[in-house]
Amino acid sequence: MTKHPESHGGYQRYFIETELTPDIVPWPNRFLVKVNRFQLAKLLISEIIHYRGDLKAITSRPCMYGVFSGPIGGFAPRPQHCVGCLRCTTQHPETVTILHNPERERLGDSYFTSNYINAVTYEAETGSIPVKGAGYPGKFGGEGWDGMWTDMSEIVRPTRDGIHGREFISTVVDIGEKPSFLVFDEDGEITSPQPRILSIPVPFIYDVPPKSAESEGLYEILATAAEQTQTLSIVPVANYKLKAAGRRLPGENIVPLVKLGAESHLEGLGFTPKMIEIEVADAPTSNIRHLISTIQSQFPDTIIAVRIPFGSPDALLQLYESGVRVFHLVADFHGRGTDGRFVMDLIREAHLAFVDEGTRDEVTLIGSGGIIAAEHVPKAIITGLDLVALDTPLLVALQTQFEGDCTDREGSRFNTPANIPLQWGVQRLKNLTATWRDQLLEILGAMGLREVRRLRGEMGRALFQVDLELEAFAEIEGYVSK
């Protein structure tokens, strides 16, 4: 179930059931536990003397997670239980050493690093938010999304708590056509386009997986998880029918993806999709307009989205003039556009292009690429998106491994476990969705916002490292702006 079991007056609060879902493929342990057995033997002998044979005290181990809980304790530690709290090596530095496992650190690639891998897999396994009680030891700025901080100055009381239900914070977003005004004729009939909106309870949908990761089982997992979390899953229309399984995917939350010239695949879908996405690349505007008209005549109540790479704002405005109102803007898996710029800057450019034209409220901007952590979702919305489409985090939640540096959507190689159990995969994605929503609620609560739609384009809530450093150090001799 994805709704809260308690209802009052017919109202049900959105809720995703989480459940512990352990890994099905053995992954390298996060840490290596090195024990000096000679020093451990000396420690035990000294404890026997000190505690006068009290076995309960002697056999106790300085680890609440069970690293030394085996039959012979520290002489055969269990590193799979180690969380890196360092209590053991702090109390007995001459006996125990905790090291990062280099095999674990090789997971992912240069962008989706092992730290992000660890966070996403923890979220997908437990359905809980990762908490590092020892504090954050790293940098407070950097490249990409790390160059942006969120402003929490609107905290007015410590009781704001959208996660546990003491106040309601909406994460509902709208997708569709939202004209800024209506036109009536002399008889009072509406002659202008009317609002057509699809609302989903979370500001993220599931994007189409890369070619190397495609499988019928993966599409079924994505579609079923989207159905149970009430979001959307983009599926190439050619892959919609599960031939081997002899049945179709759950249609209610499927977004068929159609390439220009392949619209005939929409025939015989067997259901009316809420949204259809068309991939147009560099097609002429006239061809795009004709394709939209053709699909709209077949599915008059369906929202049509155009999937294009991040690019020139002028191209977006041309598509707007041709009638496009929902844009899915795509960067590579490292968040880079075709010109090499990072997606954060590309989102701001696209958003401000519509703001300058006075049409921003009429369109929906969806973005994908480079969004690999829960904190990236609100940052992407602050810079101008209405919602995001998740790609590689979904694969990591299903224990997919990267083969090399995976940037390109067509050519990158991913190694996804074979024959993933449907319920296991669905629950992992539900856990991930729930934890990312919870972290979004935390940020909205800290900002004093009651709904995520108010966060869109609120750049006054953002602090950019480059701008702050320029303001602080511009007059200092020798300072060079990045």
N, C-alpha and C positions, 0 to 999 in steps of 0.2 A: 504494500500500500504506500502511496505517496501523499496521503492526506492525514491530518491529525485525527486520531480516533475519536476525540471529543468534538461534538458539534453543538452549537447553540442557535436555535432559531433557523436551522437549515444551513447555517454557515459552517464551513470546514476550513481550518487553517492548513495551508500547504506544508507538507512534512514528508521527508524521505526517510524510510526505514533503513538504518545502517546495521551492519552485522559483521562480526569478525570473519574475514575471508583470507586465510593464509595463502602464501605463495604455493603454486602447484609445480613450479620448476625451481630446483635448488639454485639459488644465487650465491655468489661469494659473500662471506660474512663481512660486515662493515669493519670489524676490528680483529686484530691478531692479539692473542693473550699469551705473553711469554712469561713463564714461571721458572725461576732459578730453583731447581729442586733441592740443591744442597742448602741454600738459604732457607727454603721452606722447612726442611727437616730440622735445621737449627732453631727456627721459630717455634715449631711444634714442641721440641724438647724443652725450650725455655718456658713455654706455656704450661707444659705438664708439671714442671717444677713450681711455677708461679701459682697455678690454680690447684695444686695438690691433687691432681688426678680427676678434677671435675670435668667429665667428658662433655657435658653440655656446653661449658664455656670453651673448652679446648677445640671442639669440632665446629664451633660457630665460625662463619666466614664473612668477611667484610664485603658481601655482595647480596643485595636484596633481589637481584634479577636471576640468580641461580647459576652464575658462571662457575662457581666452585661447589656445586651441589651434587656432583657425581659420586660414585661409590668410594673413590679415593681422593675426593676433594680437589685441591689445587694441583695434585700430581697429574691429573688429566682434566684440565679445564674444558668448559663448554663455551667456546667463543661465539657460537650462534646466539647466545643470550646477552652478550655484551652490548650495552647502549652507550658506552664511552663516558660514563659519569666520573671515572678516574678516582673513585673513592679508594679502591684497593691499592693503586700505585701511590696514592697520596699517603696512606697509612703505612704502607710497607714498600717503599721505593726500592729497597735492596732485593726484594723478593719478586715483585710483579712489575711488568712493563706492558703498557697498552700501546699498540701501533695501528695506524691506518692500514687497511688491507689494500695493497696496490692493485689486486685483481678487481676489487670493488670499485676503485677509483677509475678503472678503465672502462666502466660502463658508460653509455651515452656517447657524446662527441664533444667538440670544442665549445658548443653553445649550450646544449642540454647536458650540463656537466653532472658528475656523480652526486653533487649536493642536491641538485634539483631531482635527480633520479631517486635519491633517498627520501625526499619529501613526498613526491608523488606516490611512490610505492607504499609508504607508511599510511598516507591518506586513503589509498585504495584498499589496503589490507584492513585497517582498523575503523575507518569512518570517523577518525578523530583528527583534530588539528595538531600538527607537530609543535611541541613546546620544548625549547632549549633553556632549561632552568639555569644553566651555568652562565648565561649571557651570550651576547653576540660578539665574537672576537675579531670579526673581519672589518673590511672597509665600510664606510657609511656613504659611499658614492661610487661611481664607476661609469662604464659604458652602457649604452642601451637603456633599458628600463631602470637600471640602478642610478642613472643620472637624473631621476625624477623622484621627489619626495611628496608625500601627501600632507596637507595641512590639517591638523587636528585641533585647531584653536577654538572650535565651537563647542568643546566639551563643557557642559554647564552643571552636570551632576554625575556621580558615579553609578547611578541606578539604571542608566540607559542600558537595555539588554534585549536586543532583538532576537538573540538566539534562544533564550530560555522563556520568552513569551511575556515578559512583564510590560512590554510595549510592542506595538506592531510596526514592523518596517517592511514595506513592500519591495519585492525584487521582480515584480511583473514588468515586462517590456512589451511594446507594441511594434509589430512589423506590418508595413503596408503603406497605402496611399492616404495621405492626410492633407487634403486641400485647405488652404488658409481661409477660403470663403466660398459661399455658394451663390449661384446665379439663378434667379427665378424669371419665368416668363410672365406675360400679362395675366395668365390664368392661375398663377401661383405654383406652377409646376417647376421642379428643379431641372435646369438645362445644363448645368456644369457637372463635372465628375464629383461623385459622392465619396465620403470616407469609406475605405475598405481596410479593415484592421484585423490582424491576427494577434492575439495576446498569448504569451507563454509566461510561466511563473518564474523563470530564471533567465538571466541575460546571457546565456550561452547555449549554443546548439552543437551537435556533433558533425564535424566536417567529414567529407569523403576521405577514406584512407589512401595512402600512396599505392601505386601500382604493385610494388613488390610485397605489400602486406595484404593485398586483397584476397579474400576467400569467402565462400558462402557462409561459413560459420561466423566469421567476423562481422559480416553484414547483418546476420541474424541477431548477434549480440548487440550491435549498435542500435538496430531498430527496436529491439525489445526493451533495452535500457531507456531509449527515448520515450517509448510508450509508457513505461512505469514511472518515469520522472516528469512526464508531461512536457517534454521539450521536443525538438525536431532532429532528425538524422538525415543527412544528405546522402543519397544513394544514386549512382549512375543508373539511368533508366534501363540500360541493357542488363544490369545485374539485379534488377528488382525481383525477378522470379527465381526461387531456389529450385533449380532443376533437379539436383541430386536428392533433395529432401522431398520433392514432389509437392511443395506448398509455397505459398507466397509469404513475403514478409508482412508483419503487421502494418497495414496501410495508413492508419489514422495519423501517424506522426512521421511518415516518410515524405521527404522532399526529393522528387525525381530530378536528377541532373541530366540535362539534355544538351548535346553539342549542336552547334549551328549546322543544319543540313541533315540532322538525325531525328527530327521531330516526329517522324513516322513511328518511332518506338513508343510514343505515348499512347498509341492505339491499343486498346485491350488491357489497359491498366487494371480495370476491375473496380476502381474506386475513384472518387474525386479528391485529389490532393489539396491540402490547405495552401500549399505553396509549391511552385515549380521554379527551378533555377536553370537558367540557360547560360552556357559557356560560349562566349562570343569572341574572345581574344581580340584580334585586330580587324574584325569584320566591319564593313561599311555600315554607317548608321542606318541607311535605307534598308539593308538586309535585316538588321536587328529589329527595326520597326515592323517589317513584314512578318518576321517570326513571332514577335509578341502578339501581333494582331491575329495570326493563325492559331496560336495556342489559346489566346483569350476567347476566340469564337468557340473553341472546343470545350474550354473550362471557364465559363464566364464568371464564376464566383471564386476562382483561384487567384492568389497573389502571385505575380510574376517577378522574379528577382533576376538580375543580370550579374553574372560572375565574370569579373575582369581583374587583371593584375593592377596593383597600385601604379598610377602613372600620372599623366598630366591632368590637372584640374579642368582644363578646357575640354578634354574628352568627356569628363563626367557631366559637365554642363551641357554639352551637345546631346548626350544621352538623355539628360533631363528634358531638354527641349523636344526630344522625339517621343517623350511619354514615359520614360523609365522613372520609377519612384523608389525601387528597392535595389540597392547596390551591395554586392558581396565583393569586397576588395581583398585581394589575395597577395601576400608576400611569400617568400620562400620560408623554409623551416627555421632559418636563422633570423627571420624578421627583416630581410632585406628586399627592397623593391628592385625593379629592373635596372634602375640607375645606381644601385648600391647603397642608397640611403636607408636608415633604419625606420622601421614601421611607425615608431612614435612620431617622428617628424612627418611622415606621409599621412598619418591619420589627421594630424592638426591641419595640414595643407588642404586635404579634401573637405574637412569640416568647415574651415574658414571660407573656402570657395563658395559653399552654399550660403553661409552666413552673410557674406558680402553681397550676394544676389538677393537676399531676403527670402530665401526658399528653404532654409534648413529644416523648419518644422514640417515641411511637406514630404520629406524623403526619409528613408531608413538606411543607415549605414551599418553593414555587418563587416567585420574584419577577421582575417585569420593569418597565421604565420608569426612565429616568434613569441607567442603567448604560452608560456610553459610553467607558470606558477600562479597560485591563487591571487597574489598581489597584482599580477599583470592585468587582471580583468578590470578592477576599478581604475587603474591607471589608463587603460585603453579607452574606457568610457569617459573619463575626465578629459582626455585629449580629443574626443569627438565622436566615438562610436556609440551606436545604440545598443549593440550586443556583439559578442564575439563568437567565432566558430572554432572549436577545439580540434586539434589534429594530433600531434605527437604525444601530448599528455595522455590521451586515451590509449595509445599503443603501449606506453610505458606502464600504465595501470594494468595492462594485460601481460606484462612481463616481456614485452618485445625488446630485443637487443638491436643496437645500431651496428651496422657494418661500415666502418669508416666515418668520415665527416658527412652527415646527411643534411644537405641543403636543398637540393632539387626535388621537386615533387614527382617528377617522372623517373629520374634516374637513380635516386637514392635507394640503398638496399637496407631492408629491415628484416630481422629474423624473428618472426612471430611463432610462439609455440603451436605445434600442430594439435588438432582435435581438442580445442579449448572447450570444456564443459559449458553449456549455455548458461545455466544458473550461476556458475562461478563467475563467468565474465560479466554477466548482467549486474551481479551484486558488487563487483569491483568498481564498475562505472557508477553505480548508484552511490557507493561510498565516496568516490571522488567528487561527484556532483554535490553531495550533501556538505562535504567539508569545504569546498570552494564557496558554496553559498554562505555557509556559516562565517567564513572569513570576510566575505563581502558585507555581511550584516554587521560585523565588528567595525569595519571602516565607516559604514554609513552611520552607525550609532555614535561613533567617536566624532563624526562631523556634525551631528545633530540633524541628519537628513532622515526623513520618514519614507522615502521611496527612491529607488535607483534611477528613475527617469529624471529626477532633478539633478543627478550627478553629471549627466551628459553635457560635455562642453564646458563644465565649471572649472575653467583653467585658473580661476582665482583660488581654487583649492590645491593647486599644484605649485611646487617649488622646484625649479630647475637648477641643477648644480652649476651649469655653465653661467647662467644669469647671475646667480648669487655670488659666485667667485669673481665675476667681472665687476659687479657692484662693490665688492669688498676690497679687491686688490688692484683695480685698474690704475690707480694713481701710484702704486708701488713700483719703483724702478726694477726692471728685470722680469716683471710678470708678463707672461705670454698667454693670451686667451686660447682655449682649445678650439 
